[in-house]
Amino acid sequence: MILPPQLKPQIKAVFSDFDDTLTHQSLLNSETLKTLEALKEKGLWLALISGRPAGWADCLMRILPIDAMVFENGAGVMIKRGTKIETTRLASDKNLEEERKVLEDLFQEIKKEIPQAKLSTDQPYRLYDYAIDFIEEPPHLSATQVEKILAFLSSKSGVTAKLSSIHINYWCGQHTKVTACEFLLNTEGKNRNITKENVLYSGDSPNDEPLFQFFPHSVGVANIKLFWDKLKFHPRYVTHSEGGKGFNEFAQELLT
């Protein structure tokens, strides 16, 4: 058993990262989809907290049994209201064109030092951030190259950079997964009597670390161990299995 028995009655919502937390080897398998459906039928409020683009969020909100999705690491959130998807942009649009030029210029500087660096194939569907693919599709970048890119981006004033299991995401502004979760709790949470103490959060990589700190109850699927030494704040519980299989593992404890 991963979760303590006394925790189950407290949980009213499951917030989860998507890539390598719900997916396994880049795929959302049928068992995980069934698990999401079962959690929804049990009455739990479900939200994906992802670095994936707004375009993906619109699609996933329409085909998965989820209630909300944070996209682009907190730039915005989509909420399902009946058959309608309502989008709230949390990042500012005021200087969006100028900021996107800043992000593009930074990418070109990175390319000069690391020619094989490439943007993720989902970049065209992003509104606010840039995503550098380091392992989702070949050619892969080395750990040294990833650290070099992160150090470069972190040195730039006004730019936030986060490492996921597949991408280096960077953007202008201070919005994060945490600020987006706070928005969800302050809006939807109040309507549903959900506080952060009633949420179980699951993730798998360094960009989930702030939420491991923010939520009192958090689970890391087993592949979080790849990044364990890089984390200051760790998930409270860790599954035996990786990715979607790990998600199914702790979710079944909520369902039984």
N, C-alpha and C positions, 0 to 999 in steps of 0.2 A: 504494500500500500504506500502511495506517494503522499497523499493528502491526509492530514489528521481527521478523524471522524467528526470532531466537533466543528470543523470548518464548513462542511457541506451545507448546513442550514443557513449560514450567513450569506452565501453567494447568490446574488440576484442577477449578475451579469458576467459574461466572459468577454474580455477584450484580448485580442490576439494579433500578433504580427502575422504576415502571410507567407512570404517566401522562406522555405526551409523550416517553417514552424507548422503551417498547415500542409505545405507541399512536401513531397518526398521525391528526390531526384527530379525536381522541377515540375512534378505532376501532382495534381490534386486527385487522389485516388477515391474510389467509390466508397470505401469504408469511412474516410474522413467526411465526405459529403453526407453520408447517412448519420454520422455523429453530429454534424451541425444541425441536421433536421431534427434529431432527437433532442438536442439541447433546446432548440426553438420550441418544440412541442411541449417540453417540460416547463416552458414559461420564462426561460432565461433570456435576457436582452443581450444580443450579440453584436460586437463591433470589431472590424478589422482596423488595425493601426499600422499603416504601411508607408513605405517609401515609394511605392508604385505611383504612376502618374494619374492625373485626373481622368484621362481617357479609360484607363483600366478600371478605376473606381466606378465609373458610370456603368461599365459592362458587368463587373462583379456584383454590384448592387442589384442588377436586374436578373441575374441567373443563380445567385446563391441565397440561401435562407438566412440572411443577415439583416440587421436593423440599421447599421451605420457603417461608414468607412471613412477613416482619415486618410488623406492622400498626400503624397510628396512631403512626408515627414512633418505634417502639421500645417501645411499651406492652406488646407481647406478640409471640409468635411461634407459628406453626403449622408442624408438621413431619409429613411423610407417612411413615408406617411401614406398608408394605404397602398394604392398603385402608383403614387407619385414619388419621384426622387427629388428632394430639396437640397440644393447645394449652397453652402455658406463658405465664402472665401475669407479665410482668417489672415492671410498675408495681404499686404497693401498693393493695390494696383497703380498707385500714384506715379511711381517712377519705373514701371515694369519694363518698358522698352529699354531704358538706360541700364537697368539692372541686368537684363538678359545680355546686353552687349558686354557688360563687365564679366559675366560668366563665360561668354564665348571667348573673350580676350584671354581670360585665365586658362581656358582649355588650350588655346593656341600656344601659350607659353609652356604649358605642360608637354605638348606635342614636340616642341623643340628639344626638350630634354629627354623625353621618352617617346620616340616616334610611333611605337606600337600601341600607345594609349588610344582608346576609342570610346565614343559615347555608346550608351546602351541602345539597343534597337527600339526601345520604347520611348526614346527621347522626343520624337515628334508629337507625342501625346501629353507632354509635360507643359504646365503653365508657368511654373515658378523656379524650378530647380534644374540643375544639370546632373546627369548620372554617368559616371565613368565606369564602364564594365571591366572588372578585373578578373572575373572567373566564370561568369554566366555562359559566355561563348568564347571559343578560341579566336585569336591567341590570348592566353592567360598572362597576366602580369605577375612578376615575382613578389614575394613579401617585401623585399627591399624597395622595389618600385612603388608598391602601395604606400609604404611608410614615407617615402620621399614625397609623393603626391599629397598625402595628408599633412605633412609638415609644411609644405609650400602653401596649401590652401589655408591652414590654420594661422599662418603668419599675415594673412590679408585682413585688414580692418574692415569690419562690417560684413564679413563672409563667415557663414557657418558650414562646417564640413562634418559629415558623419559616415562611419563605415558600417555597411550592412554585410550580410553573408555573401553578396554577389556584386554590389556596387559601392562606389564612393559617391555619395550625394553631396552637393554643395549648393548654397543659395545665399541671397542677400536678405538680411533680416534676422530677427531673433526667435521666430516661431519654431516650435519643436513638437515632437510627439506629445510631450507633457502638456504644453499649452493647449493643444487640441483636445487632449483628454479632459483637461480642466474645463474647457468649453462644453464638452459633452455632459460632464457631471453637473455643471451649473445650469444647463438648459434641460436636456432630456432627463438627467439624473434627478433633478428636483421634481419633475412631473411624475417620476416612477419610484420615488423614495429610494434612490440608489446613491450611495456615497462611495468613496474610494475603498472604504472598509468592506463593501459588499461586492467588490469586483475581484475576479481572479484574472490576472494578466499572464499571458504566455509569450515567450520570445526565444530568440536563438543567437543573437549577435550583439556587437558593441552598441549599435544604435538603439537597442532595447534597454541598455543599462540605466538611463534616467528613469525609465518606468519601473525597473526592478527596485529602484530607490523610492519612487513615488507611491507605488501601491504596496500596502502592507502584505498582500497575498500575491505571490508571483511564482510562476513555474518556468523553468528553462527546459526545453526539449534537449535530449542528450548531446546533440551537436554543439550546444553552448560550451562544452568542455574544450572545444578547439580555441576558444577565445578567453578561457577562464583566467589566465594570468594577466590578460590585458584589462580586466574589469576590476574596478574599485568596489562597485556594488553588484552583488550577485543575486540571482533568483533564490527565493526561500526554499523552493523544492526543485528537484531535477528528475526527469523521467529516465527510465532505463533505455527507451528506444529513441531514435532520431526522427526529426521532421514530423510529418503527419501521423506516423505510427506513435510517436511520443504524445502528440496532442490527443489521439484516441485513448491512449493509456490513462491520462489523468481525467479526461472527460467522462470515461466510463465510471469512474469513481463518483462523479457528480450525479450520474444517471441511475446508479444502483443504490 
